Structures are given as C-alpha cells and as structure tokens.
C-alpha cells in the first residue's frame, strides 16, 4: 500500500496481526488528510483476503487487484464488511451532518448470520467523530461485547472528543503529519502533471496533510501567499490592494479561494509574530486574535465576503513597517 509517512502505524498493526495479538477495535487517530481512512480500507481488505485465502503474495497491507476478495471489496459488495460514514443526500447534494444510530444498528445485518468467505468480519467507521450521541452509545455496546472474529477500525481526527468508554475499548494507532519530503512525493503521485512550483506551494499550505493540500489544488495558493506577503511587507496606504483582493474573492466562482484565504490569514499573521518581540509582537498577537475570530466566523455567520477580505487584508497591512515604501 502506497501510504507515505506512516510506516510506524502500519508496522504496529501488522505486528499485532502476525503475532496473534490483533485487538478487536482500533482507534486510528491523527490529523485530517494524513491517510487514516486509506489505511482502514487497506487493513480491512488485507484481513479479509488473508482470512479467505489465498494469502496475498504482496508485502505489508497490499493485496493484488486480481485477488478475488480485492475485486469484491473494490465493488463494495463484500458481504463480511461494512463501512459507516455520513450518508450522501441526493436531494440536497451534500452529506448528512452525522452518522445516525440507525446506521450503527444496521450492523446487526452483518452479525446476524455466519460470515460468507471466512470467520473474519470488519467494520470501518469513518469517522467516529461524526457519530451522533445515540449512535456512539450503540457502537459502544458492540465494542463491549464484540462478535467473534470481528475487527472494528475507527477513524478519528479528534479522539479526545469521543466517549472515554469508546477510547478505553480500542487500541490507539497514531498517525503523524508528513514531512516535506513525503508530502512532495504524495502530491507528486496524486498530481503528476503539476509543476514543481505548484507542488511546493501546496506542500507549504498542506501543513503535513496531503488530503488538506489536495483540497487546495487549482486555487493558486502561491498567488494568495504573494498577495499576503506584499501587504505585510508594504502595507496598503491607499487601500488599493485590499479593494482589489476583496472584489476578486467576493465573486461567487471564487468561494473556494475565499475560504482558503480565510484559513490562511491567521497563519500568515502568526508566522510574522514569531519573528517579532516587544511592542511589535504584542501588535501582531492582537492582529492574529482579530483575524482568527473574524475568519473563523465569516462563513458560519454569512458575513459579506468583500468586506471580510478587506478587513482581514487590513490586519495584514497593519503589520507592515512604518517606513515601508508607498505603492506607485
């Protein structure tokens, strides 16, 4: 399985499996977009393929595409596994807010009859953070009295928010943010046509998460960063830069880029604060607090995008040295 930067998690899981110490429930914990869901699916397939036979002639969690279990798994028709995730609603073209208790109770279908291909059954919950309260309690009952030869793989981006009783019944498997080298390799595989400059910008924006970085693809991260750097370096005495940026990002078609701007401004101010001291540091911290509050509530409160961008860009410009050259 080509999952970069997570060798420790893969090795720990495989060691438990091969030494007969495979726990019935695993909590796959770590930042978003670092491969937890991908690992869960690969681990589930490997367990099911080994149990049903023949044992895959491949290293790690890999299973050849022509393996009979791999074909069933890829088609979503393997009868000995179930995936719990937020349902996609065709009517509104979005996902439900949570994994419902009815979905969890639906696992009874998996355990009501004997397994089809082997004794092994696998449940993936992606993500356990999305379980509604009653659904979490229903899952807890299964974890407390797990069916024979069942393995539960629970993806979690924030394990501290889960029920303590769920955490206590799982073995924790931690996933780490990727380093720049692994990020570059992961994005290069996902975007083989991308230029090195774009990959480098996405590596910086992704902050160790390939999934996060890929969500920024095509949004000209580098262009936004240049605009922010210019405001910090030179200010905006005549409001020209702020007005231009506000008009551009307020367009309906620019919504994803607007949301990217909201996400990156506090981080850019924080980066500037780390290079300051004394009164300049205090000013930067105050700007960061304002930017974080405004950016964090802009979409939720449906604030006017143009006005929001203008205000955030003003906070960036306020960091410029007083003797910065005036625009011509």
N, C-alpha and C positions, 0 to 999 in steps of 0.2 A: 504494500500500500504506500503510495507516494504522499506521505503526511510529514512535511518537514518540521523540524524543530521540536518534535515530541517523542524522541527516542526513549526517554525515561518512562513515560506513561505506557508506551507500547511494550517495553521490556518488562515492566512490573506486572502488567496484565497477563502476558504470555507466560511469565514465570509461575504465576499463581495457577494458571490453567494446566501447565505441563507437570506441575508437582502435586496436582490433586487438591490444591487449596483455593479453588475458584469460589469466591464468595457469591452468594445468591443475588446480591444487589450492589451495584457500583455507582458512585456519585462522581460524574465526570465534571470537575469544577475548573473554572478558569475564565479569562476574558472572552467576550464575544468574538467570533470570527477567527479563532485560532485552530479550529479543526475538531472540536469535541463531537459535533454531530456526525461528521465524517468518520471519526474513529468509532462511534457507536454502531454505525451501519456496517463498517468493515469488520468489527469484532463479532457482531451478530452473525454475519454471513460466515465467518471463519468457524465459529462454534457450531453452527448448523451443518456446514459442509463436512467438518470432521466427524460429527456425530452420525451423519447419514452415510458417509463414505462415498467414493474412496477419499482417503486423506489427500488434501490438495498438495500437489508437488510444487510448492511455492513457499518462499520464506515469510516470516512474520505473520501478518494478518492477511496476506494476499491469497486470493482464490482465483484461479484461471477463469476467464469468461465462459469457456466451454464446459465448465463443470455443471452437472445437471442442477445442483442446488443454486448455483450462481444465476442460471437462467431464470429459475422460478423467483428468486429474490429480486432480480432486476425488474421483473414484470410485476412485482407487487402481489404475487399470487402464492407465495409460500404459506401453507396453512399453519405452520408452527411458530409463527412470529406475528407480532402486532406492533404498529407504530402509533403512539399517541402524540398528536400535535394539534395546534389550533386549526380548526376547520376553515377552509376557504368557502366564502359565501358567494355563489354565482350572482345572486341578485344585486348585491352591493359591490361586487368585485374587490372585496377585501377579506381579511381574516377575522375570525371571532376574537373577542378580547381575551378569552381564556380557554383552557381545556376543561370541559364540563365533567360533572360527576357521572353523567350518562355514558360518556366515552370511557371512563375508568370502569364503570360497571360492565361495559361491553367486553371487558377482558374475560368475563365468565365464559364467553363462547370459546375462547382459546383453551380454557382449562376444563371445560365440561366433558370433553371426550379425550380419548387417548391420542397422543401425537401421531402424525401421519408417517413421517420418514425416520424418526429416531425417538429416543426418550427426551431429547433436548427441546426446550421451548424458550424463546427470547422475547422480551418486551423492551421496546425503546420508548422513552418519554423525552421528547424534545420540544420544549424544555420544561423541566419540572417547575421552574419559576412561574410558568403560565397556568398551573393548576389552580382552579378555584378552590376555596377552602374545603367545601364538601368533597371535591374530587381528591384533594390531598389526603383527607381522612380515609376515603375509600381505598386509596392506594396503600396507605399505611397498614390497613388490615391485611392486605396481601403480603406486604413485606414482613409483617409479624408472624404470619403463618404461610410461608411461601410454598406453592405447589412443588411437587417433586421435580427435580432436574430443570427448574425454571431459573433463568437469569434475567435480572432487571438492570437496564442501563439507563441511568437518569442523567440527562444533560442539565447543567446548571451554570448560569452566568453569575449568580449571586447566592451561593449556598447558605450564607448567613440568614437569608430571608425565609428559608424553608423551615418546616416544622422541625424542632430539635429531635423529635422522635423518629422522623424520617432519616435525618442525618445519622442518628445513632445506629440505625439498622443497615447502613451502607458502608462499604469500604471506599474511602476517598481516593480518587485518582486525579492528581493535579496536572493541569495543562498550562504551559507558560506562554507569555508573549514571545514572539520570534525576534531574533536578532536581525540586523540589516541584511546580512548575507543570505539567511534563509528567506527573508521577506523578498529580496530581489529574485531569488530562484523561484519562489512560489508564484510571484506575479509574472515572471517571465514565462513560466509554463502556461499560466492562465491567459496571458495576452502576448502571444508570440509575435504579433505584428507591431507591438508598441515600441516606440523609440526609447532609448536609454534615458533621455531627459524626463519623459513621462513616468517611466518606472521609478526613477529616483524621487520624483515629486510624490508619487503615491506611497512609496516606502516611508517617507517622512510623515505623510498625512495619516498613514495607517497605524502608526504607533504600536507596531508589533503584531497587528491583526490583519492577515491577508484578506479576510472577509470584509472588514471595515474598509480597507484600501480599495478593493474591487468595487465597493459601493460608490466610490468617488471617481471611478473611471469615466472619462469623457466630460468631466466637469471643469477641466482646466484648473486644477489645483494650483499649479505653478503660477498661473496668471493672477489668481486671488492673492497668493502669497506675495507676489511682486507689488500688488496694489497696497497691501497692508504694510509691507516694508517701506514703501515710498511715503506713506502717511506718517509712520513712526520716525523716519529719517528727516523729512522736510516739513511736516505739518501740512496745514491746508488753510492758509490765511484768508483766501478769497472764497472758500467753500466749493471751489470748482470740482475737486476730486470727490468730495462727499456727494455732491449733487449728481455727478456723472455715475458714480457707483450705485447710488440709490435708484436712479432711473433704470439702469441696466438690470439690477437684481430684482426689481419690482415687477418685471414682466411675468406674465403667467407661465410662459415656457421656461422661465429661469427659476422656478420654485425649488428644484433640487439643488441648484447652485446657491440660491439664497439660504437654504437650510445648512449647506456646507459652510457658508460664511458665518452663520450664527454659531456653528460649532467651533470654528477655528479662531475667532476673535479672542475669546478669553485665554486660549492657549498662547496666542501670539503676545498678548499683554503679559502673561506670566513669564514667558521667555525673556521679555525685556526687563521685568522686575528682578530677575535673577542676576542681572548684570549691574544692578544699582545698589546704592547704600544711602543712609541718611534720609534727608527730606525727599530726594528723588525716588527712593524706594517706597516711602510712605505714599507718595503721589501715585506710583504705579500700582500699589496694592489697592488703593481706593478706586482706581480706574478698573482694575480687574474685578473687584466686587460688583461694581455697577454693571460691567459688561456681562458677567456671569448671570446676574439676576435678570437683566433685560433679554439676553439671548436665550436663557432657559425658559422664559415665559412667552416669548414672541409668538410662536406657533400656537401654543395652547390657548392663549388669550386672543388669537386672531388680530394681533397688532398690525398696523399699516406697515407693509414691508419697506416702502421707500423711506418713511420717517424712522423706522427702526435701523435701517442701514445707515442713514445719515447720522443718527445719534451714536451708533457703535463706531463708525468711522471717525467721529469727533473724539471719542475716547482714545482711539489710536493716535490721532493727530496731536492730542494733548501731551503725548509723551515725547514729542519732538523737542530737541534742544532749542532754547530761545534764540540762538544765533543761527538757526537753520536757514539756508538760502531760500529766498522767496521765489515762488514759481514765476516763470516768464511767459 
